[in-house]
Amino acid sequence: MAITDPGPRHAPSAPSRRLRLLNRVLRSQVKPNGYGSLDPAEALAGRQRFERQTGMTRTPATEVRPVTVAGVPAVWFRRPDSRTDAAILYFHGGDRLAPEHRFPAWLDDALATYEVTAAHLGAERVVVAGDSAGGGLALALLLAARDAGLPQPAGVVTLSPWTDLCGLGDSWRTNAAADPMIDAGWLGDIGRGLTADVGERHPLLSPAFGDFAGCAPVHIQVGSTEVLLDDARAVRDAYERAGVPVDHHEWPEAPHVLASFARWLPEARVAVERIGAFVHHRIP
């Protein structure tokens, strides 16, 4: 079941000059170094290097406050014009706290933070979201919440989600060279490390293999040349089989987590607008 509203604006039919320029920078400066690692110090250094190279910063007016939710360290982001009766529970991409924490440690933390947030605001006032590994975690959270008898959130937003730690999708090979940012080799190494304890097709670790019957509607964004293209498509297909609304968007030649480049790219600004449209549709 598809959500028919495509969002506030149509995506450009071809990549902008800025996007192509950014892809060249990412391919030459970011992809060779990677920003994913099983070593926590290397992972942090890689993320900081990536943020410096891409100029990614938060809006100056945003309040940023460290908090602890259900014993889990988190950060509260709030703009002066933000609503107080709803929230987005966001799981950032990265290395899923491995290897010092093994599965299901991160899912337990995610479920605990969701329970507290939903109890405070009401599950129908919460949208769960995430990018890359965090997008996979957001989807796994839906499955875990349903199986635990918890109410579903209003919706879920997944940006370039990593959902198949086996790397079985064709795009892991066909887009290996074209992806400007993600190296399929090191991502596969991380996946094998994460799945060593439980097996590659565990749906709470690789939600591409999950059954989403009874889960919240999803908004998916992915680039056409991403290694993770088929990870996103697998979730779209799983949602369609389950008869749950899915809002799927593929962007020509877009880099990993396109929306994070809204400061620079017209495509990314449209991507952010579509996320907002989905969230406001789910929480009027």
N, C-alpha and C positions, 0 to 999 in steps of 0.2 A: 504494500500500500504506500504510494508516494504522497508527499505533501506537494500540492500543485503550485503554491505560491513560490516563485523563484527568488524572492527577495526584492529589495528596493530598486536595484539596478541590474542590468545585464552585464555580464563579464565581457571584457574586450574579446573580440573574435580571434585576435592574434596577440602574441606577447608584445608588451611595450618595449621601447628602446631601453628604458631604465631597468626593466626586468632582465633583458638580455645582458646588459652591462653588469648587473648584480650577479647573475649566474657565472659570468666570467671571473669575477672576483672570488666568489665562493669556490669555484672549481680550482682556482690557482692557490688560494690562501687558506681555505678552511678544510676542504675535502682531504688534501694530502696529510693534514695533521690529525684530523678526526676530533670529535669532542665527546666520544663515548669511550669509556674504559672501565674495566673491572677494578681498577685501583682507585679508591676514593679521592686521593690527592690529585691524581692525573685527571680524573673526571671533572673536579672542581676547576683545575687550571685550564682545562680545555674549554669549559663553559665560559670562564672569564675572558679567555682569549677570543672566543667567538663573539662575545658581546662587545669587546673593544673593536674588533675588526668590522663589525656590521653597524656600529653606532647605535645599538638598541638600548634605549633608556626609557624610563617611565615618565608619564606626564608630570610636570613639576607640581601641579596642584593636588596630586594624589596623596592621601594619607597612607603611610606605610607603618604598620605597628606589629611587632612580633607578639604572638599569642601562643597559648597552649590549649589544644582542644582534645579532650579525652586522653590527656597525657602525651599527645603528639605535637611536636613543635610545628607551628604554622605561621603564616604571615597574613595579616588582615589588610586588604587594599580597599580604600574608600575615597571617592571623589566628593566634593561638597554637594553636588547635585544628585548623589546616589540615593536610591530608595532604601528605606530601613525595614520594609516588610518582606524582603526577598533577598536571596543571595545566590551567587555562583560559587560552588565548591570546586576549586580548580586543582588538578594534579599536573605538575609540570613534567616535561620530558626529562630524560636522563638515564641513569643506570639502575633505577629501581632499588637503590640501597644495597645492591649486591657488590662484593660477595660477603661483606661482614654480616648482613642479614639475609637469611634464606627464605624462600617461599614457604608459607604464605605471610611472612611478616608485614610486607607492605600492603597486602590486601586487608589484613586484620586492622592495620592503622587506618586505612581508607574507610573501612566499614565503621570503625569506631567514631571517626570524625563525622561521617555522614549521619549516624544515629543521633549524635548530639545536635548537629545543625538542624536536622529534620524535626527533632523534638522541640527545638527552640522556635522555629519558624513555621513548621508544618512541612511535610514532604512536598506538598503541592506548590510550595513557595521556593523550592530549591531546584536549580539546574546544576547538574554535575558536568564538568568539562575537563578536558585534558589534551595535551599534545604529545605526539610520538609515543614513547612508553607510557606517559601519563594518559594518553588517549586510550590505550589498551587497558590500563588500570581502571579508567572510568567505566568502560564497558564490562569489565570483570566485576566491578562493584554492583552493577545492575543485576547480574546473574546471582551474585552472592546474597544481595539483599532480598531478591525474590525467593531464593531457596531457604532463607532464614525467616521468611514470613513477614519481612519488613515492607512498608509501603514504598512504592517507586517514587523517584523524584518527578518533577514536572517534565523533564527532558534531559537529554545528554548531548553535548557538543564534542566531537572528536576531530582533531586537526592532524592530518597525516598520521593516523593511528598505527602503531606497531601492534598487530593483533595475531600474527602467525610467527611464533618464535622458531618454527621449523624452517622458515624461509622457503616454503613449497611453491609460492606463487611464481608464475612465469616472469613477472616484472623484476624479481630479484636477479634474474640473468639478463633479460632483454633491456632493462634500464640501468644496468650496472655502470655502464660508461656514460650514459646520458644524464644520470642524476648529478646535479652540480654540487651536491653537499654531502650525501650519505655514501659511505664506502660499504658495499655489501659484505665485504670480507670481514671487517672487524665487527659489523653488526651481527653477522652469523656467529662469530666467536662468542659474543656476549650472550646470544640466544642459547647456544649450547651450554654455556656455564649456568644460565638461569634454569634450564630445564633438566639438568643432570639428576636432580633429586626426585622429580615427579613425572617425567616423560613429556615429550614435545607437544602432544595434542590435548593436554589438560585444559579444559575450557576456561578455567579461572586464571590460567597463565597465558594461554593463547585463545582469546575469546572468538577468534575467527571460526573456531570449531564449536561454538556454543549455540544453544537453542534459545532465542530471545522471545519466545512466547510469554506474554504477560509483562514484558519489560517496557520501559518508557520510550517514547519516540526519540529518534536520533537525527542529528545534523552532522554530516560528514563533509570534510574538505580534504582534497588531495591534489597533487600536481600530476600531470599526465606523464612526466618523465621521472617520477620518483621510483626508487626501489620499492617503496611501500605501497605503490599503486594497487596491487592485487590484494594487499592486506585490507585496504579500505573497501575494495569491491567485494571481498569475501563477507565483510560485515553487512554491506548493503544487501547482498544476496541472502544472507541468513535472516535479516529483518524481513525481506520480502517473503521468504518461505514461511515465516512466523505470522505474517499478516499484520505486522506492526508498522506504523508510519515511519518512513525514512526519507530524509531530505539530503540527497547526495549531489555533490558538486565536484567536478574535475576541471582543473585550471590548466590551460596550455603552457607547458614548460615551466610551471611554477616550482620554486624551491620548497624544501621541507618547511612545513608550518608557515605557509604564505602569509597568514594574517599578522605574524610577528614583524613583518616588514612594512607595516602601514605608514611608517614615517617617510618611506621612500617611494613606494610603488602604488600606482593607481589601482592595479589589480588587488593589492592587499587591502586598500581602503574599502573596495567593494566587498571583499571577503569579510571584513569586520562588520560592515553594514548588514550583511546577510546573517551573520551570527546574531547581531542585535535583533533583527527581524524575527528570527526563530525564537529567541529567548522571550521577546515581548508577546509573541503568539502563544507560547506555552504558559507564560505568567502575565496575563493582561494587566 
